Amino acid sequence: MADNGRPRSSGRPTLEQVAVEANVSRGTASRVVNGSLEVSPYALKAVREAIRKLGYVPNHAARSLVTRRSDTVLLVASESEDRVFSEPFFASIVRGVSQELSPTALQLNLMMASSTRQHDRVEQLVRNGHVDGVMLISLHGDDPLPRNLVDAGAPVAVIGRPMSEVGAVPYVDADNESGARTATEYLYRQGRRRIATITGSRDMAAGLDRLSGYRSALRGRRGVTRLVAHGDFGQASGEAAMRELLAKDPALDAVFAASDPMAAGTLRVLRAAGRRVPDDVAVIGFDDSELARNTEPQLTSVSQPTHQMGRKLAELVIAQLREPDTALGPVILPTELIFRASA
């Protein structure tokens, strides 16, 4: 030992030297290095300062052999790259997930998995121990991926209410039905009586729940014309659906679109048809994304807290990694109608 009581340094700094420098136990230093948050703020700061001072670099390969952890979590989007990188919903979710993971040692990998081959790749990564947990977004229909990943031993959490039974897999969602009902009721209170909706994907719970909210708002109301056209949440589908609706009923006076991109497509078709918004036709979207503030006119939209949804999604995976046997229920976040010029 050196005269100051610290281990004599020889080459690469060790975890024991970090612990002595920080005046904590080796176990506490190890928990900080491994990304655990189960340490006091004082210890966390002291160990991090010791790591910087000594230039300590963890041996990740050796640590993985001991802990059987990769320190990597996977965010899997069951959509094409074009959709994931073009629609603001996904970017906001990713930012929320990343922010929640930032205080931990967990690294985030993003993967698109819209095909069976890509699903098999995700399952292989889990079974081979290359990822510690998986977050799923934009599941369609009776997707077996959540169940398969749980069977492979991975902590799993999902954005959006699953369409099929997935056992104890927790999920995060917005209150889609309530948001759609609020939007449609507002259109009715404004005196609109020929109210159409453009649905989202019918193999996704968000699409079905928003359609259910629209129908609920108009149930039992006399003198109302109800019109439904189907989209897939994307702008092109919104344009096609709006053209279909105008062909069915040129006198329609309101549209609730189940996403902001579809509402933007609606505005484009109405403008081309010479219909004024909101004078002739009121339009409401869903998301309250940046897109809603950049349309002409600006879009009244149902706000869903996508950034918070991303953070809650990461929380669910972190909780399972800390306490594997913890039972976690769904997290449903509230929505709010944000008023702008389109309705």
C-alpha positions in Angstrom: 0.0 0.0 0.0 1.1 3.6 -0.6 1.7 5.9 2.4 -1.7 7.5 1.9 -3.4 4.2 2.4 -4.4 3.8 -1.2 -3.5 0.8 -3.4 -0.4 1.4 -5.4 -1.2 2.2 -9.0 0.3 0.0 -11.7 -1.1 0.5 -15.2 -4.8 0.5 -15.7 -6.8 1.9 -12.8 -9.0 -0.7 -11.0 -12.4 -0.6 -9.5 -10.9 -0.9 -6.1 -8.9 2.3 -6.6 -12.1 4.1 -7.7 -13.8 2.9 -4.5 -10.9 4.1 -2.3 -10.7 7.5 -4.2 -14.5 8.0 -3.7 -14.4 6.8 -0.1 -17.1 4.2 -0.8 -17.3 0.4 -0.8 -16.3 -1.6 -3.8 -19.9 -2.7 -4.1 -21.2 0.9 -4.3 -18.6 1.7 -6.9 -19.6 -1.3 -8.9 -23.3 -0.4 -8.8 -22.4 3.1 -10.1 -20.3 1.6 -12.9 -23.0 -0.8 -13.8 -25.6 1.9 -14.1 -27.6 1.2 -11.0 -29.6 4.1 -9.5 -29.8 2.3 -6.1 -27.1 4.6 -4.7 -27.2 7.9 -2.9 -26.7 11.1 -4.9 -23.5 11.7 -2.8 -22.0 8.3 -3.7 -23.0 8.7 -7.3 -21.2 12.0 -7.6 -18.2 10.8 -5.6 -17.7 7.7 -7.8 -18.1 9.6 -11.0 -15.6 12.2 -9.9 -13.1 9.4 -9.0 -13.7 7.7 -12.4 -12.8 11.0 -14.2 -9.8 11.7 -11.9 -8.3 8.2 -12.3 -9.2 7.7 -15.9 -11.0 4.4 -15.0 -12.4 2.5 -18.0 -14.7 -0.4 -17.2 -14.0 -3.7 -18.7 -17.4 -4.3 -20.4 -16.6 -7.7 -21.8 -15.6 -9.0 -18.3 -18.5 -7.3 -16.7 -20.9 -8.9 -19.2 -19.6 -12.4 -18.3 -20.3 -11.7 -14.6 -23.6 -9.8 -14.8 -24.9 -11.4 -18.0 -26.0 -7.9 -19.0 -25.3 -6.1 -22.3 -26.3 -2.7 -21.0 -28.3 -2.3 -24.2 -32.1 -1.9 -24.7 -33.9 -2.1 -28.0 -36.7 0.1 -29.3 -38.4 -1.7 -32.1 -40.8 0.1 -34.5 -43.1 -2.2 -36.6 -43.1 0.3 -39.4 -41.0 1.2 -42.4 -37.9 3.5 -42.1 -39.7 6.1 -44.2 -42.6 6.4 -41.8 -40.5 6.2 -38.6 -38.2 9.0 -39.8 -40.8 11.2 -41.4 -43.7 11.3 -38.8 -43.2 13.4 -35.7 -44.9 10.9 -33.4 -41.9 8.5 -33.5 -39.3 11.2 -33.0 -41.1 12.4 -29.9 -41.3 8.9 -28.4 -37.6 8.3 -29.1 -36.6 11.6 -27.4 -38.6 10.6 -24.3 -37.1 7.1 -24.1 -33.6 8.5 -24.6 -34.1 11.1 -21.9 -35.3 8.6 -19.4 -32.4 6.3 -20.1 -29.7 9.0 -19.9 -29.0 8.7 -16.2 -28.4 5.0 -16.5 -25.7 2.9 -18.2 -28.3 1.6 -20.7 -27.6 2.3 -24.3 -30.6 2.7 -26.8 -30.6 0.9 -30.1 -33.4 1.6 -32.7 -34.6 -1.1 -35.0 -37.3 -1.3 -37.6 -39.1 -4.6 -37.8 -42.0 -4.6 -40.2 -41.3 -8.1 -41.7 -41.2 -11.6 -40.3 -37.4 -11.8 -41.0 -36.8 -8.6 -39.0 -39.0 -10.0 -36.2 -36.8 -13.1 -36.1 -33.7 -10.9 -35.9 -35.1 -9.1 -32.8 -35.8 -12.5 -31.2 -32.4 -13.7 -32.0 -30.7 -10.6 -30.4 -32.6 -11.4 -27.2 -31.9 -15.1 -27.1 -28.2 -14.5 -27.7 -28.1 -12.0 -24.8 -27.2 -9.0 -26.9 -30.0 -6.8 -25.4 -31.3 -6.6 -21.9 -34.8 -5.4 -22.7 -37.1 -4.5 -25.5 -39.6 -1.6 -26.1 -42.1 -2.1 -28.9 -44.0 0.6 -30.8 -46.6 0.5 -33.5 -47.7 -3.1 -33.2 -50.2 -4.3 -35.7 -52.9 -6.9 -35.3 -52.2 -10.1 -33.5 -48.4 -9.6 -33.5 -46.7 -12.6 -31.7 -43.5 -10.6 -31.1 -44.3 -9.5 -27.5 -45.2 -13.0 -26.4 -42.1 -14.5 -28.1 -39.8 -12.0 -26.5 -41.2 -12.7 -23.0 -40.7 -16.4 -23.7 -37.1 -15.6 -24.6 -36.7 -14.1 -21.2 -36.6 -10.3 -22.0 -38.3 -7.5 -20.1 -40.8 -6.1 -22.6 -42.9 -2.9 -22.6 -45.2 -1.6 -25.4 -46.5 1.7 -26.7 -50.2 1.4 -27.4 -52.7 -1.1 -26.1 -52.0 -4.5 -27.7 -54.7 -5.9 -30.0 -54.3 -9.4 -28.6 -53.6 -11.1 -25.3 -49.9 -10.6 -24.4 -50.0 -11.8 -20.8 -48.3 -9.6 -18.3 -46.6 -7.3 -20.7 -47.1 -3.7 -19.5 -48.0 -0.9 -22.0 -48.2 2.9 -22.2 -51.0 4.6 -24.1 -52.9 7.9 -24.4 -56.6 8.0 -23.7 -57.4 7.8 -27.4 -61.2 7.2 -27.1 -61.7 10.2 -24.7 -59.6 12.4 -26.9 -61.6 11.5 -30.0 -64.9 11.9 -28.2 -63.9 15.4 -27.0 -62.9 16.5 -30.5 -66.1 15.3 -32.1 -68.3 16.7 -29.3 -66.6 20.1 -29.9 -67.5 20.0 -33.6 -71.1 19.2 -32.7 -71.3 22.0 -30.2 -70.0 24.4 -32.9 -73.1 23.6 -34.9 -71.6 21.1 -37.4 -74.0 18.4 -38.4 -72.3 16.6 -41.3 -69.4 15.3 -39.4 -66.9 12.9 -41.0 -64.0 11.0 -39.5 -60.8 9.6 -41.1 -59.7 6.6 -39.1 -56.3 5.3 -38.4 -55.1 1.8 -39.1 -57.8 -0.7 -38.2 -55.3 -3.3 -37.1 -54.1 -0.9 -34.3 -55.8 -0.1 -31.0 -55.3 3.6 -31.5 -57.2 3.5 -34.8 -60.1 1.6 -33.3 -60.3 3.6 -30.1 -60.3 6.9 -31.9 -63.1 5.6 -34.1 -65.0 4.5 -31.0 -64.6 7.9 -29.5 -66.1 9.6 -32.6 -69.1 7.2 -32.6 -69.6 7.6 -28.9 -69.8 11.4 -29.3 -72.5 11.2 -31.9 -74.5 8.3 -30.5 -78.1 9.2 -30.1 -77.8 12.7 -31.6 -80.6 13.5 -34.1 -80.0 15.3 -37.4 -76.4 14.3 -37.7 -74.8 12.8 -40.8 -72.0 10.4 -40.0 -69.3 9.7 -42.5 -66.4 7.3 -42.1 -63.3 6.9 -44.4 -60.3 4.8 -43.5 -56.7 5.8 -43.5 -53.4 4.5 -42.0 -52.3 7.6 -40.0 -50.1 8.8 -42.9 -50.7 12.0 -44.9 -51.2 10.3 -48.3 -54.0 8.1 -46.8 -55.6 11.3 -45.4 -55.7 12.9 -48.8 -57.2 9.8 -50.4 -59.8 9.5 -47.6 -60.8 13.2 -47.9 -61.3 12.8 -51.7 -63.5 9.8 -50.9 -65.5 11.8 -48.3 -66.1 14.7 -50.7 -67.4 12.3 -53.4 -69.8 10.8 -50.8 -71.1 14.1 -49.4 -69.9 17.4 -50.9 -71.8 19.3 -48.2 -69.9 17.8 -45.3 -69.0 20.5 -42.8 -66.5 18.9 -40.3 -63.7 16.3 -40.3 -62.1 14.6 -37.4 -58.9 13.0 -38.6 -57.2 10.4 -36.3 -53.7 11.9 -36.8 -52.1 15.2 -37.7 -50.5 13.9 -40.9 -54.0 12.7 -42.1 -55.4 16.1 -41.1 -52.7 17.9 -43.1 -53.7 15.7 -46.1 -57.3 16.7 -45.5 -56.4 20.4 -45.6 -54.6 20.0 -48.8 -57.5 18.3 -50.6 -60.1 20.8 -49.2 -57.9 23.7 -50.5 -57.7 22.1 -53.9 -61.5 21.6 -53.9 -62.1 25.3 -53.1 -63.4 24.6 -49.6 -62.5 27.1 -46.9 -61.3 26.0 -43.5 -62.9 26.5 -41.1 -65.7 28.5 -42.8 -66.9 25.7 -44.9 -65.3 22.7 -43.2 -63.8 22.5 -39.7 -60.9 20.1 -39.3 -59.4 18.6 -36.2 -56.4 16.3 -36.0 -54.8 14.1 -33.3 -51.3 14.3 -31.9 -50.7 18.1 -31.5 -47.3 17.5 -33.2 -45.1 20.2 -34.7 -46.9 19.6 -37.9 -50.1 21.1 -36.4 -48.4 24.4 -35.9 -47.1 24.5 -39.5 -50.2 23.9 -41.5 -52.3 26.6 -43.1 -54.5 27.3 -41.2 -52.9 26.0 -38.1 -54.5 22.8 -36.9 -56.8 22.3 -33.9 -55.6 18.9 -32.6 -55.9 16.5 -29.7 -52.7 16.6 -27.8 -51.3 13.3 -26.6 -48.1 13.5 -24.4 -45.8 11.5 -26.7 -42.6 12.6 -25.0 -44.0 11.5 -21.6 -45.2 8.3 -23.2 -41.6 7.6 -24.3 -40.3 8.3 -20.8 -42.9 6.0 -19.2 -42.1 3.3 -21.7 -38.4 3.4 -20.6 -39.5 3.5 -17.0 -41.4 0.2 -17.4 -38.3 -1.6 -18.8 -36.0 -0.2 -16.2 -38.4 -1.3 -13.5 -38.4 -4.8 -14.8 -34.6 -4.9 -15.0 -34.3 -3.8 -11.4 -37.1 -6.1 -10.1 -37.8 -8.9 -12.6 -40.8 -10.2 -10.7 -42.5 -6.8 -10.4 -46.1 -6.8 -11.7 -46.7 -3.7 -13.8 -50.0 -2.5 -15.1 -50.9 -0.3 -18.1 -50.1 3.5 -18.0 -52.9 5.6 -19.6 -52.1 9.3 -20.0 -54.7 12.0 -20.5 -55.3 13.9 -23.8 -56.3 17.6 -24.3 -57.9 19.4 -27.2 -55.7 22.3 -28.4 -57.5 25.0 -30.2 -56.2 26.7 -33.3 -57.6 28.2 -36.5 -58.8 25.1 -38.3 -61.9 24.5 -36.1 
